[in-house]
Amino acid sequence: MSFSVTILGSGSALPTSRRKPTSQYIQCAGRHFLIDCGEGTQLQMRKYGVKFQRIDQIFISHLHGDHYFGLFGLLSTLHLLGREKKITLYAPSPLEHILDAILKAGNGHFSYEIEFIAVEDKVGEVIYEDAKCSVTCIPLLHKIPTFGYVIRQKAKSRVLNAEKAERDGISVAYFAKLKNGEDVITNEGQTICSDDYTLPGEPERSYAYCSDTAYSEKLVPLIRNVDVLYHEATFVDALQDRAVATRHSTAREAALIAKQANVHHLMLGHLSARYDDGKAHLKEASEVFGSVEVVEDGLSYLVPQG
Amino acid sequence: MSFSVTILGSGSALPTSRRKPTSQYIQCAGRHFLIDCGEGTQLQMRKYGVKFQRIDQIFISHLHGDHYFGLFGLLSTLHLLGREKKITLYAPSPLEHILDAILKAGNGHFSYEIEFIAVEDKVGEVIYEDAKCSVTCIPLLHKIPTFGYVIRQKAKSRVLNAEKAERDGISVAYFAKLKNGEDVITNEGQTICSDDYTLPGEPERSYAYCSDTAYSEKLVPLIRNVDVLYHEATFVDALQDRAVATRHSTAREAALIAKQANVHHLMLGHLSARYDDGKAHLKEASEVFGSVEVVEDGLSYLVPQG
C-alpha cells in the first residue's frame, strides 16, 4: 500500500503566493489524513487533486491561525457537498468552543457528525489505530500547547511462497501460522520452518510531523528511527535569536534533531515569508544531515522504507 | 476624487478557482473600506494590489462563513506587519465573541486596537461619516441577520471661475460664499451672483452593496437612485425554488430591484458554483434592466456620476 505526504502549504504565518499556510495530506495504507489546515487549504486540495470526502481524520497541531484558519471553510464545504460520514477532529480543546460559536453565529449545523478529541489529554498516546496504521500524539515546544503527530504504517505479515508450499504438499491449514513467522510441527512430527516457505513482509514505515517547535532534544526519543521527519525550519541560523524568541527552529537545528534521531530523510518547511526560496535553509541543513530537502507547495513525497 | 469598487471575490459558499468567496475593496474620496472578507481575501488583496494597511474600516454583512472566514487571517497579518492604527469593525455582534475566543486560544493580542460596532443596533443609520463620505447600514432579508451598506461620496462645493473673478475684480473675501452657492451683496450695494462666478461641483455619487438577500421590495426605497448597485444573484430563474428556500435572489429578481430603485448601473455577483460563467445571469437580467454586468474576481469599477 502507498504511504505518501502531499504538502498543501509550506509557509508560515504570513502567506505568500508561493507558500500557503501549513497543511498536509497524508495517505497511509488506504487511510486519508489531513494535518493542519491553514487558510485556503480547501483550494489547495482542489489544486492538487485531493478528494475532500476521503478525509475522515483531521489533526491540528496548535491554535495559531496559520495552522487552522482554513478548517471552518473546509468543514462548511464538506457540509455543502452533503457529507454524511463522521469526521474525527484531533485538536487542542479550545477549538471545540470556537467551532460551536461559529456554528451558532451562522444558525447552522453540519450534515455530518464531528467527533472532537482534545489532544492535550492524549500526549504520548496512540490516538488513532486500525489494522494497518496508527497515529501517535507527541509534545512539541512552542509558545502555546502544540502537538506533533507520528504516523506509522504497520509491518505486514510474511508472504507465503505458495508455489513451493504446493510443490512440497504443505497443508493449507498451516499457512496462517507460517505467515505469522511461526514454525509448525505436523501430526507426523515433521517440522515445517516458516523461513523455508515465506518471505519477509513489508516492514513498518513511519512519518513524523513536527511543526511548530523550538529546538528540543526531548523530541529525539519520540521520533527515533522514523523514515521521514517533517521538521519546521522557520529561520536560518543568522536569525537564531528570532527563532529563540518566537519558539521556532532554524534549518541547522532541524537537521541536528534529524541526525540525533537517526531518521532516514528530513523535510524542512514552515519557512518565514522573508525567504524568497529555501536555498540557505538547504545549505545550512545539509552541512549537518545528508538526506534533506526544503519542501514546496504541491510536493508529493512517497515515504520509502528506511 | 476617485470612487471605485474592486471585486476581491464574486463567488458564493463553495469557492472555485474562478470565483473566491465574497469580499470587496472600496476606495471613496481617499478612504479605503473592505466589505466582507471571505476565506483567502488577504491573498486576493495581494493579487490585485490592495495595500493592507490603508484599510481602516471593515464592514461584515453577516456571519455565514463565505463572508467572513478570511477576517481572522487578515487581522493576524495586519498584526504581523506591525500595524498600530485602529481598525473599526462593523459586524453582527456574535463576531466579537468569536474573535475573542480565537485570540484567547492563540494566547495572543493584536498590535492595534479593534473597535467593534455591532450593526444590528444601527440599522437604517449612518454608521460612518467624515467630511467626504458616509456609510449607511441597511437591512437585507436572509436566513440570519444580514446587513447591506450604502456608501455615499458627498457632493462637492461649486468651483470658482478664478480667471473671471480676478478679471472683474471680485474680492477674495467673497469666494467662500460664492462657492457655497450664495449670492453676495457688496458694501456698495452691488449683487454678485454665485452662478456668474462658479461652476457646479461634483454631485453626490453612491454605491449600494446588497449580499446576501432574498428578493425584497423593502430594499427599493433604501437604495433608490444610487449610481451603482451590487446585488447578489446566486441563481437564475430556473432555480427560483432554490433561491426562495435559501433566501437568495435570481438574476431576474436583482434586475427587478435595480429597475424599481432607478439605479444607474447594476453589478451581479455571489454566483453559485454550479454556474461555469455568468452568461445566463446576464441574459436574464438584461431582459429587465439595461445597464447590467456580471462581475468577476479582480474587476475594478469606477463609480460614475449617474
Interface residues (C-beta under 8 A of the other chain):
Chain A: A13 L14 P15 S17 P21 E39 G40 Q42 L43 R46 K47 L63 H64 G65 D66 F69 G70 F72 G73 S76 T77 L80 L81 P92 P94 L95 H97 I98 A101 I102 K104 A105 G106 N107 K143 I144
Chain B: A13 L14 P15 S17 P21 E39 G40 Q42 L43 R46 K47 L63 H64 G65 D66 F69 G70 F72 G73 S76 T77 L80 L81 P92 P94 L95 H97 I98 A101 I102 K104 A105 G106 N107 K143 I144
